[in-house]
Amino acid sequence: MPVQHQVSIEATDQAPPGAAPETAAVRLIFFLPPPWTAVLTGVTRTTATLTLAAAGEPATGEPAAGTALDAVDAALSRPELRGWIRG
């Protein structure tokens, strides 16, 4: 089983009015590059928490947390996720 990486995203004052964290999470999942997958594990009014995993990532050894965060940062740089940052 791949190592899992937990990440949170949060709305900034640049997020569109009424921006829902659930919608931002779905968009983030859509924009993750292969082989990354993610599951939404929690939301608040302004945040979403996801668990990421990469197919083929070893279950032991040093987790690729930096690579996971790079994938999230790349997705968050998309115009569709304007106003959302990694929390």
TIRO-2110 file (N, C-alpha, C; in Angstrom, 1 decimal):
// TIRO-2110
0.8, -1.2, 0.0, N, 1, A
0.0, 0.0, 0.0, CA, 1, A
0.9, 1.2, 0.0, C, 1, A
0.6, 2.2, -0.8, N, 2, A
1.4, 3.4, -0.9, CA, 2, A
1.3, 4.2, 0.4, C, 2, A
2.4, 5.0, 0.6, N, 3, A
2.4, 5.9, 1.7, CA, 3, A
1.4, 7.0, 1.5, C, 3, A
0.7, 7.4, 2.5, N, 4, A
-0.3, 8.5, 2.3, CA, 4, A
0.2, 9.8, 2.9, C, 4, A
-0.1, 10.9, 2.3, N, 5, A
0.3, 12.2, 2.6, CA, 5, A
-0.9, 13.1, 2.9, C, 5, A
-1.0, 13.7, 4.0, N, 6, A
-2.2, 14.5, 4.3, CA, 6, A
-1.8, 16.0, 4.0, C, 6, A
-2.7, 16.7, 3.4, N, 7, A
-2.5, 18.1, 3.1, CA, 7, A
-3.8, 18.8, 3.2, C, 7, A
-3.7, 20.1, 3.7, N, 8, A
-4.9, 20.9, 3.8, CA, 8, A
-4.7, 22.1, 2.8, C, 8, A
-5.8, 22.6, 2.3, N, 9, A
-5.9, 23.8, 1.5, CA, 9, A
-6.8, 24.8, 2.2, C, 9, A
-6.6, 26.1, 2.1, N, 10, A
-7.4, 27.0, 2.7, CA, 10, A
-7.7, 28.2, 1.8, C, 10, A
-8.8, 28.8, 1.9, N, 11, A
-9.2, 30.0, 1.1, CA, 11, A
-8.5, 31.2, 1.6, C, 11, A
-8.1, 32.1, 0.7, N, 12, A
-7.5, 33.4, 1.0, CA, 12, A
-8.5, 34.4, 0.7, C, 12, A
-8.2, 35.7, 1.0, N, 13, A
-9.2, 36.7, 0.6, CA, 13, A
-9.3, 37.0, -0.9, C, 13, A
-8.4, 36.3, -1.7, N, 14, A
-8.5, 36.3, -3.1, CA, 14, A
-9.4, 35.3, -3.7, C, 14, A
-9.9, 34.4, -2.9, N, 15, A
-10.9, 33.3, -3.4, CA, 15, A
-12.2, 34.0, -3.8, C, 15, A
-12.8, 33.5, -4.8, N, 16, A
-14.1, 34.1, -5.2, CA, 16, A
-15.1, 34.1, -4.0, C, 16, A
-16.0, 35.0, -4.0, N, 17, A
-17.0, 35.1, -2.9, CA, 17, A
-17.8, 33.8, -2.9, C, 17, A
-18.0, 33.2, -1.7, N, 18, A
-18.7, 32.0, -1.6, CA, 18, A
-18.0, 30.7, -2.0, C, 18, A
-16.7, 30.8, -2.2, N, 19, A
-15.9, 29.6, -2.7, CA, 19, A
-16.1, 28.5, -1.7, C, 19, A
-16.5, 27.4, -2.1, N, 20, A
-16.7, 26.2, -1.2, CA, 20, A
-15.4, 25.4, -1.2, C, 20, A
-14.9, 25.0, 0.0, N, 21, A
-13.8, 24.1, 0.0, CA, 21, A
-14.0, 22.8, -0.7, C, 21, A
-15.2, 22.3, -0.7, N, 22, A
-15.4, 21.0, -1.3, CA, 22, A
-15.2, 21.1, -2.8, C, 22, A
-15.6, 22.2, -3.4, N, 23, A
-15.4, 22.5, -4.8, CA, 23, A
-13.9, 22.6, -5.1, C, 23, A
-13.2, 23.4, -4.3, N, 24, A
-11.7, 23.5, -4.5, CA, 24, A
-11.0, 22.2, -4.4, C, 24, A
-11.5, 21.3, -3.4, N, 25, A
-10.8, 20.0, -3.3, CA, 25, A
-11.1, 19.1, -4.5, C, 25, A
-12.3, 19.2, -5.1, N, 26, A
-12.5, 18.4, -6.3, CA, 26, A
-11.7, 18.9, -7.5, C, 26, A
-11.5, 20.2, -7.6, N, 27, A
-10.7, 20.8, -8.6, CA, 27, A
-9.2, 20.4, -8.4, C, 27, A
-8.8, 20.4, -7.2, N, 28, A
-7.4, 20.1, -6.9, CA, 28, A
-7.2, 18.6, -7.3, C, 28, A
-8.1, 17.7, -6.9, N, 29, A
-8.0, 16.3, -7.3, CA, 29, A
-7.9, 16.1, -8.8, C, 29, A
-8.7, 16.9, -9.5, N, 30, A
-8.8, 16.8, -11.0, CA, 30, A
-7.4, 17.2, -11.6, C, 30, A
-6.8, 18.2, -11.0, N, 31, A
-5.5, 18.7, -11.6, CA, 31, A
-4.3, 18.0, -11.1, C, 31, A
-4.4, 17.1, -10.2, N, 32, A
-3.2, 16.3, -9.7, CA, 32, A
-2.6, 15.5, -10.9, C, 32, A
-1.3, 15.5, -11.1, N, 33, A
-0.7, 14.8, -12.2, CA, 33, A
-0.7, 13.3, -11.8, C, 33, A
-0.8, 12.4, -12.8, N, 34, A
-0.6, 11.0, -12.6, CA, 34, A
0.8, 10.8, -12.0, C, 34, A
1.0, 9.9, -11.1, N, 35, A
0.1, 8.8, -10.6, CA, 35, A
-0.6, 9.2, -9.3, C, 35, A
-0.7, 10.5, -9.0, N, 36, A
-1.3, 10.9, -7.7, CA, 36, A
-2.8, 10.8, -7.7, C, 36, A
-3.3, 10.3, -6.6, N, 37, A
-4.8, 10.3, -6.3, CA, 37, A
-5.0, 10.9, -4.9, C, 37, A
-6.2, 11.4, -4.7, N, 38, A
-6.5, 12.0, -3.4, CA, 38, A
-7.9, 11.7, -3.0, C, 38, A
-8.1, 11.7, -1.7, N, 39, A
-9.5, 11.6, -1.1, CA, 39, A
-9.7, 12.7, -0.2, C, 39, A
-10.9, 13.3, -0.3, N, 40, A
-11.3, 14.4, 0.6, CA, 40, A
-11.6, 13.8, 2.0, C, 40, A
-11.0, 14.2, 3.0, N, 41, A
-11.2, 13.6, 4.3, CA, 41, A
-11.8, 14.5, 5.4, C, 41, A
-11.9, 15.8, 5.0, N, 42, A
-12.5, 16.8, 6.0, CA, 42, A
-12.7, 18.1, 5.4, C, 42, A
-13.7, 18.9, 5.9, N, 43, A
-13.8, 20.3, 5.4, CA, 43, A
-14.3, 21.1, 6.6, C, 43, A
-13.9, 22.4, 6.5, N, 44, A
-14.5, 23.4, 7.4, CA, 44, A
-15.1, 24.5, 6.5, C, 44, A
-15.4, 25.6, 7.0, N, 45, A
-16.0, 26.7, 6.2, CA, 45, A
-15.0, 27.2, 5.2, C, 45, A
-13.7, 27.2, 5.5, N, 46, A
-12.7, 27.7, 4.7, CA, 46, A
-11.5, 26.8, 4.3, C, 46, A
-11.6, 25.5, 4.8, N, 47, A
-10.5, 24.6, 4.5, CA, 47, A
-11.0, 23.3, 4.0, C, 47, A
-10.1, 22.6, 3.4, N, 48, A
-10.4, 21.2, 3.0, CA, 48, A
-9.1, 20.4, 3.3, C, 48, A
-9.3, 19.2, 3.8, N, 49, A
-8.2, 18.3, 4.1, CA, 49, A
-8.3, 17.1, 3.2, C, 49, A
-7.2, 16.7, 2.5, N, 50, A
-7.1, 15.6, 1.6, CA, 50, A
-6.0, 14.6, 2.0, C, 50, A
-6.2, 13.4, 1.6, N, 51, A
-5.1, 12.4, 1.8, CA, 51, A
-4.7, 12.0, 0.4, C, 51, A
-3.4, 12.2, 0.1, N, 52, A
-2.8, 11.9, -1.2, CA, 52, A
-2.0, 10.6, -1.2, C, 52, A
-2.0, 9.9, -2.3, N, 53, A
-1.2, 8.7, -2.5, CA, 53, A
-0.8, 8.6, -3.9, C, 53, A
0.3, 8.0, -4.2, N, 54, A
0.8, 7.8, -5.6, CA, 54, A
0.9, 6.3, -5.8, C, 54, A
0.3, 5.9, -6.9, N, 55, A
0.4, 4.5, -7.3, CA, 55, A
1.9, 4.2, -7.6, C, 55, A
2.3, 3.1, -7.1, N, 56, A
3.7, 2.6, -7.3, CA, 56, A
4.6, 3.2, -6.3, C, 56, A
4.2, 4.0, -5.4, N, 57, A
5.1, 4.6, -4.3, CA, 57, A
5.3, 3.5, -3.3, C, 57, A
6.5, 3.3, -2.9, N, 58, A
6.8, 2.2, -1.9, CA, 58, A
6.1, 2.5, -0.6, C, 58, A
5.7, 1.4, 0.1, N, 59, A
5.0, 1.5, 1.4, CA, 59, A
6.0, 1.7, 2.5, C, 59, A
7.3, 1.5, 2.2, N, 60, A
8.3, 1.7, 3.3, CA, 60, A
9.3, 2.6, 2.8, C, 60, A
10.2, 3.0, 3.6, N, 61, A
11.3, 3.9, 3.2, CA, 61, A
10.8, 5.4, 3.4, C, 61, A
11.6, 6.3, 2.9, N, 62, A
11.4, 7.7, 3.0, CA, 62, A
10.1, 8.1, 2.2, C, 62, A
9.1, 8.7, 2.8, N, 63, A
7.9, 9.1, 2.1, CA, 63, A
8.3, 10.2, 1.1, C, 63, A
7.6, 10.3, 0.0, N, 64, A
7.9, 11.4, -0.9, CA, 64, A
7.0, 12.6, -0.7, C, 64, A
7.0, 13.1, 0.6, N, 65, A
6.2, 14.2, 1.0, CA, 65, A
6.5, 15.4, 0.1, C, 65, A
7.7, 15.7, -0.2, N, 66, A
8.1, 16.8, -1.0, CA, 66, A
7.4, 16.7, -2.4, C, 66, A
7.5, 15.5, -2.9, N, 67, A
6.9, 15.3, -4.2, CA, 67, A
5.4, 15.5, -4.2, C, 67, A
4.7, 15.0, -3.1, N, 68, A
3.3, 15.2, -2.9, CA, 68, A
3.0, 16.7, -2.8, C, 68, A
3.7, 17.4, -2.1, N, 69, A
3.5, 18.9, -1.9, CA, 69, A
3.7, 19.6, -3.2, C, 69, A
4.7, 19.2, -4.0, N, 70, A
5.0, 19.8, -5.3, CA, 70, A
3.8, 19.6, -6.2, C, 70, A
3.2, 18.4, -6.2, N, 71, A
2.0, 18.1, -7.0, CA, 71, A
0.8, 19.0, -6.6, C, 71, A
0.6, 19.2, -5.3, N, 72, A
-0.4, 20.0, -4.8, CA, 72, A
-0.2, 21.5, -5.2, C, 72, A
1.0, 21.9, -5.0, N, 73, A
1.4, 23.3, -5.4, CA, 73, A
1.2, 23.6, -6.9, C, 73, A
1.5, 22.6, -7.7, N, 74, A
1.3, 22.8, -9.1, CA, 74, A
-0.2, 22.9, -9.4, C, 74, A
-1.0, 22.1, -8.8, N, 75, A
-2.5, 22.1, -9.0, CA, 75, A
-3.0, 23.5, -8.5, C, 75, A
-2.5, 23.9, -7.3, N, 76, A
-3.0, 25.2, -6.8, CA, 76, A
-2.6, 26.4, -7.6, C, 76, A
-1.6, 26.3, -8.5, N, 77, A
-1.1, 27.4, -9.3, CA, 77, A
-2.1, 27.6, -10.5, C, 77, A
-3.0, 26.7, -10.7, N, 78, A
-4.0, 26.8, -11.8, CA, 78, A
-4.9, 28.0, -11.6, C, 78, A
-5.4, 28.7, -12.6, N, 79, A
-6.3, 29.8, -12.4, CA, 79, A
-7.6, 29.3, -11.8, C, 79, A
-8.0, 28.1, -12.0, N, 80, A
-9.3, 27.6, -11.4, CA, 80, A
-9.2, 27.5, -9.9, C, 80, A
-8.0, 27.5, -9.4, N, 81, A
-7.9, 27.4, -7.9, CA, 81, A
-7.3, 28.7, -7.3, C, 81, A
-7.5, 29.8, -8.0, N, 82, A
-7.1, 31.1, -7.5, CA, 82, A
-7.7, 31.4, -6.2, C, 82, A
-6.9, 31.9, -5.3, N, 83, A
-7.4, 32.2, -3.9, CA, 83, A
-7.3, 31.0, -2.9, C, 83, A
-6.7, 29.9, -3.3, N, 84, A
-6.5, 28.8, -2.5, CA, 84, A
-5.0, 28.5, -2.3, C, 84, A
-4.6, 28.3, -1.0, N, 85, A
-3.2, 28.0, -0.7, CA, 85, A
-3.1, 26.7, 0.1, C, 85, A
-1.9, 26.1, 0.1, N, 86, A
-1.7, 25.0, 1.0, CA, 86, A
-1.7, 25.5, 2.4, C, 86, A
-2.4, 24.8, 3.3, N, 87, A
-2.5, 25.3, 4.7, CA, 87, A
-1.5, 24.6, 5.6, C, 87, A
END
